[in-house]
Structures are given as C-alpha cells and as structure tokens.
Amino acid sequence: MKILVTGGAGFIGSNFIHYILEKHEDWEVINLDKLGYGSNLANLKDIEGDERYTFVKGDINDFELVKEIIKKVDAVVNFAAESVAENEFVAIHRHGRIRLVTFGELFEELSKTNKVIKDGKHEIIDVSGKNIKVLSFYNGYGAWFPLKKVIRHYYKGRLLCLRQKWGEIYVTPNHSVYDVFGNLVSAESNPELLAIRRINYYPHEHKFKSHISARAEGNGHLRVTLDKVYTGKKLEALLRLLAAYISEGNATYNKANGSYSVVINNRDKDWLKLLAEDYMLISNGSYSITKRKDTVYQLELKSKEFYQMCINLCGKSAPEKRLPDFIYGLDRKYQMLFWETLLKGDGTYRKWSRDKTAEYTTVSRRLAAGLGLLLALMGIDYTYYISKPRRGNYTSYTIRTRLFYNVSTGKRELIEVEYEGYVYDLEVEKSHNFIAGVGNIVAHNTHVDRSISSPYAFIESNVLGVYTVLEAIRKENPEINAVFVSTDEVYGDIIEGSFTEDDRLMPSSPYSASKVAGDMLVLGYARTYNLNASITRCTNNYGPYQFPEKLIPKTIIRASMDLKIPIYGTGQNVRDWLYVLDHCEAVELVLEKGEKREVYNISAGEEKTNLEVVKTILRLMGKDEDLIEFVEDRPGHDIRYSLDSTKIREQLGWKPKHKFEEGIKKTVEWYLSNEWWRPLVNEKVLHPTPWKLRW
C-alpha cells in the first residue's frame, strides 16, 4: 500500500510514519509538508535513506501538487494542522534620529541598558515601550513600527545570500522572505524579492550638531576649531566635504611628524578649489592643492579634528565607508546636495533612449545599504548591479537611479556560505515583517502564526487544506481510503461524563473552530460524493518529537534547566493523555478496517489535571515542586476534555497499550537523552503565557 501523509513532519504525523514503516515492510509513504511552524524534518532523519519513504515539500493548499500525488496513492491520512545574519543591516529610528546599524551592533548597544534574557538557547532583549522603531513594509511603503524584542541565537551552518537587482540579504535557509507579489516564501526558493522604494517619513532637520569637541594642542601641532552646530551655508559646506571624502578621499596620519590630514583626489582642480573654500568656511585649518604625476589633483586638508570627524562619521578605508547617520534626518534639499556631490566625486550619468540614470559604485556594503535607505527617503527609484569579487578584491555595488526600469528581475543569484556566529530576529509591533539588508529587503518575523493571536494559519490548513485534499480525491482517485485526524477540542469542554461521536460540536478557540469546519467538509464530501473518508478525534497526545511549546515537553525542558514551570490558572484543567504510538495504531486500524463516513473517538481513559502531570514529571526527574509557578490562564481554556472511545474499541478491537505512568516515563527519558529539541526552543516557545505574544 502507498499512503499520502499530509503534515507528516509534525509531532503525530512523524510518529505515524515511523510506526507504519516499522510495522509494514511492503508499505510506502509519501510525506507532504510545507515545513511550517511545528514541523521538523529532523523528526524523520533516521528514515531519510529508506526507499519506501518520500518527502515532498509543498503546501496542502496547492491543488495541482496534491492532485498529482493523489493519483499515485492508495490511501490518505491527513494530519495537517524560520533568521538574519549578524552583519546584516537594519534601520533604527530612536530619539528623533535615523541610524543604519547591523543586527550585532543593535544587540550590543541595547544590551548595555536592557536586561538580556536567556532561555538556554536564545538571548532576548525586550524593549517594548522604549520608543525604538524599525522599518516595516506597510501598504506599499516603508513605515516605522515599534520594536518589541531583539532575539538571537548561536548558529553554525549554511547561510543563503539572495542577490539580485533589488538588493541583497543574508539569511538562514529556514528564514522566510516576501516575493514581489507579497507572498511569504522560503528563502531557498530564491524568489524575486520584495523591496521598498518609498518611506512614509519626511526628513526636516536643517542643522547638524557635532559631538566632536575641539581642543587646542600644546605641542606645536596645527590647532583647529570646528563649529559644534552646522546650519545654512556651513551645513552645505560640511555636506559637500563629507560626500567628497566618501567618494574620493582618504584619511592619513603621519607618524613621523604627528600630523593628521584628509586628502581628496580629483581631476577637476576647480572643484577642489570650491571644496577648499567650504573647508575654510567651517575650519581655520590650512590646506594645499597639488598635482600628481597622473594629472590628478589632490586637496589636502590638515586638521586633526576634521580627520576625526571624517573617520567617525564616514569610516576610514574604502570597504568601511558609510553615510553619516545624520544625513537621513536632513531636509530633502540637503540630501539632494549630498547625493549630487557623491556623484560628482565618483559617479557617472548615463543617457538611455527613455531614461537618464545616475550610477554610483562602492566596495562598501554598508555604504551601498545606506544609499538605498537615503534614496528611499528621498523618493528616488533605484536598482543595484552587484559584481562578484575578482582576484581577492571586494564585491562591488553599483546603485542606479532611474525613471524607468525593466520589470524583469534579471539575474537572481543564490549563494551558499558557511557561517558560525549569531543570527537574529526582530519582533515588531503590529507587523510580521521588517526591512533589512542592502536595498531595503522585506524579511519575515519567524514563528508568527498561532491560533489566538493570528488564527488565519489554522483556517488555511484545517479548512482550505482539507478542502484541497477532498477535491483532489473526488476528481482524481475517489475509491481510495482517507482518514482525517481531528481533535477532541471540537466538542468543547465537559464537566462530567464523556463525549460520544454523536454529541454536538461546541469549539472554544479559533483552532478548534477551524477543525470543526474541516470535519464538516469531510462528512459533507463523503456523503455527497460517496467518498471512503473517515474522521478520528483523539485526546491529548504525548511522546517523542512533540513540539517544545506543549505542556509535557515544555515542562521537561524547563525543569532540566531549573527554570520555573508555568501552569495556567490553578492547574485543575483535565485532559485524557494518550501515548502517541497508541494513537498511531488507532489511525492505522481506521484506515484499514474503519467504516466510511464514520467518526471514531480515540481516548486512553487516563485523565489527569495539568498539575498532576507536572508533578509526575518533576518526580521522575528528581526535581522539587517549588519550580511550579501558576500563571494567568489563557482565553477559552476548556476545563475538561473527555471522550468515550467505546466505538473504536468494540468495532475495531483497539485499546491503548501504554498506561500513563509508563508512557510519561518513556517520554521524559527520550527528551533527556535526545538533543532533538534544542534547535527548536526559543523565548516564544518556552514563554510562560505564549497566547499573549504577538506571533
């Protein structure tokens, strides 16, 4: 038999695949999973070489894909219920100033004044309410949204560099980005990237305050006094000098005589004379203009303070050059003056049939990112041409402004590099994305779609996904057997007694409501089109490979770290706990022997309060009950679930093989002896009240 398992990289699905392949030597399994939240291919790593197992990465809502697989299988079992590199750039708006920083610089800066929370894998800085904003994509524009948290963890493995004319970004393979149509896609698909070229912010500053204090030297060296606040003509002079330094300048220190100077080179002597006049307007230092042998003139500005200003604001060597941060907040007329001076120094203009473009090339990635931010603030369209380094040289970035451009993305590169270091994620208020990289690329907040804070992902999987599978079965292979795995949550809670398959459905959360809708679709399709479809509804599962946010694995993991164990409310919520392999056996029986268009409840008869479960785990681990901490209850938290599984026991002869004491002991031992869960835990997963988070 060949089975299609949807959502097979999740907790129950992966256990089911293991169970089937171990029990049936002649069965084959196709696992369709989009690897979303809660899915983990590491669950199935030990069977990757098994010829009977095939993994297909894809969305259950992809009708054409599902249709093609349905044609090839004999049965269906439906179980369907991401970081940025350290040196990547992000724009920050704080204290009225816009700055371009790397994720690493941002974390280190915030860690000096904010507590760093550690959960055993991740480091988190919570800056909610600190009035720090980052750029997000909103309604076609870049908009400033409050930053809530900066999260990082240590990572060793592949990084993906996505490089194209819209920009460049380095992310981990599991990170998500947006394509040009606004669809959330995996970085590995190398899409045409979504990037912003407009920002809903009007810079208005007309001054710059220098933080470099002037002081007289007592050793006979040249002494210079600089204005601390630059406005009007002096601000324009400073901007032209800094732009010229970025494009054509270098800063030098002569050890022999202790002199500091800034040298600007250009073939246009008259332009250098104008820059010298600018220099004399803001400084009482000296200058000289000389001619080199290659017909290039050089302007030497002799001043320690101006030397310090240039390297502090704009960097020193060509690969380090950057835009001074204060430029982002200046009025547009000053920004345009600065941009035009950059082009005068080291830029070109090209005239095409319909378009005049300005081009500026740099080997500084930070400068390339800063220019993208500046042009977006100015409302100027642009693209990049990024060339690979040759003979040990640096990658060069050519930014091109234009009125028109070909909508084709042109060449798209996906470059893999080995990496070891921190990777970062941001949690942004009211937004599931943030702008990063060269060219203002839109990246996705990882782990953002959960039931209470964002129900759509569950609607998509549990309703639209079920519909897609049913339609594919109806049109392509209506004779096959199909089992749709549901949950006891569709019945709601019950104070006394147990629900039977004929009881009314009364969901209490968006998740359970979406499961009810999926169940009704299954029964409706089965009756209307005479499909061999059945539904199973099980109680709470536990066992290996369960995602760490759930009660039992979270308790084991937190206890192993001697962290407090959060329990909702008073801990008296009751669940019937079913060992996952007993559930897998029940699903197998329904698949092979179950009646079509029937519902089967699956329960173990092992009812325990959440408090009892946690105390049992602590006892098995030799931990003190003082670790228990009662926390605010989540909305819609049902008091008690209980299912009557008489039907499957009497009709199909199923009964659970594991008592709770035996199953929970095996589960604790598995988590303590396996490192499987470590890459999955983060501040959100282990959070005491995850339903409060903006996922």
HELIX and SHEET records of a PDB file:
HELIX    1   1 PHE A   11  LYS A   23  1                                  13    
HELIX    2   2 LEU A   41  ILE A   47  5                                   7    
HELIX    3   3 PHE A   63  ILE A   70  1                                   8    
HELIX    4   4 PHE A  103  SER A  111  1                                   9    
HELIX    5   5 ALA A  187  SER A  189  5                                   3    
HELIX    6   6 GLY A  232  GLU A  248  1                                  17    
HELIX    7   7 LYS A  269  ILE A  282  1                                  14    
HELIX    8   8 LYS A  304  CYS A  314  1                                  11    
HELIX    9   9 ALA A  318  GLU A  320  5                                   3    
HELIX   10  10 ASP A  325  GLY A  329  5                                   5    
HELIX   11  11 ARG A  332  ASP A  346  1                                  15    
HELIX   12  12 ARG A  365  MET A  378  1                                  14    
HELIX   13  13 TYR A  456  ILE A  459  1                                   4    
HELIX   14  14 GLU A  460  LEU A  464  3                                   5    
HELIX   15  15 GLY A  465  GLU A  476  1                                  12    
HELIX   16  16 ASP A  488  TYR A  491  5                                   4    
HELIX   17  17 PRO A  510  TYR A  529  1                                  20    
HELIX   18  18 LEU A  551  SER A  560  1                                  10    
HELIX   19  19 VAL A  580  LYS A  593  1                                  14    
HELIX   20  20 ASN A  610  MET A  621  1                                  12    
HELIX   21  21 GLU A  625  LEU A  627  5                                   3    
HELIX   22  22 THR A  646  LEU A  652  1                                   7    
HELIX   23  23 PHE A  660  SER A  673  1                                  14    
HELIX   24  24 ARG A  678  LEU A  680  5                                   3    
HELIX   25  25 PRO A  690  LYS A  692  5                                   3    
SHEET    1   A 7 TYR A  53  LYS A  57  0                                        
SHEET    2   A 7 GLU A  28  ASP A  33  1                                        
SHEET    3   A 7 LYS A   2  THR A   6  1                                        
SHEET    4   A 7 ALA A  75  ASN A  78  1                                        
SHEET    5   A 7 ASN A 481  THR A 487  1                                        
SHEET    6   A 7 ASN A 532  CYS A 538  1                                        
SHEET    7   A 7 VAL A 599  ILE A 602  1                                        
SHEET    1   B 5 VAL A  84  ALA A  85  0                                        
SHEET    2   B 5 GLU A 413  VAL A 428 -1                                        
SHEET    3   B 5 TYR A 141  GLN A 164 -1                                        
SHEET    4   B 5 HIS A 122  ASP A 126 -1                                        
SHEET    5   B 5 VAL A 116  LYS A 118 -1                                        
SHEET    1   C 6 VAL A  84  ALA A  85  0                                        
SHEET    2   C 6 GLU A 413  VAL A 428 -1                                        
SHEET    3   C 6 TYR A 141  GLN A 164 -1                                        
SHEET    4   C 6 LYS A 133  TYR A 138 -1                                        
SHEET    5   C 6 PHE A  89  ARG A  94 -1                                        
SHEET    6   C 6 ARG A  97  THR A 102 -1                                        
SHEET    1   D 4 VAL A  84  ALA A  85  0                                        
SHEET    2   D 4 GLU A 413  VAL A 428 -1                                        
SHEET    3   D 4 TYR A 141  GLN A 164 -1                                        
SHEET    4   D 4 GLY A 167  VAL A 171 -1                                        
SHEET    1   E 2 SER A 176  TYR A 178  0                                        
SHEET    2   E 2 LEU A 184  SER A 186 -1                                        
SHEET    1   F 2 LYS A 207  LYS A 209  0                                        
SHEET    2   F 2 VAL A 229  THR A 231 -1                                        
SHEET    1   G 4 GLY A 249  ASN A 254  0                                        
SHEET    2   G 4 SER A 259  ASN A 266 -1                                        
SHEET    3   G 4 TYR A 297  LYS A 302 -1                                        
SHEET    4   G 4 SER A 286  LYS A 291 -1                                        
SHEET    1   H 4 GLY A 347  LYS A 351  0                                        
SHEET    2   H 4 LYS A 356  THR A 362 -1                                        
SHEET    3   H 4 SER A 396  THR A 401 -1                                        
SHEET    4   H 4 TYR A 382  SER A 387 -1                                        
SHEET    1   I 2 ASN A 433  ALA A 436  0                                        
SHEET    2   I 2 ILE A 441  HIS A 444 -1                                        
SHEET    1   J 3 ASN A 540  TYR A 542  0                                        
SHEET    2   J 3 VAL A 574  TYR A 579  1                                        
SHEET    3   J 3 GLU A 607  THR A 609 -1                                        
SHEET    1   K 2 ILE A 565  TYR A 568  0                                        
SHEET    2   K 2 ILE A 628  VAL A 631  1                                        
END                                                                             
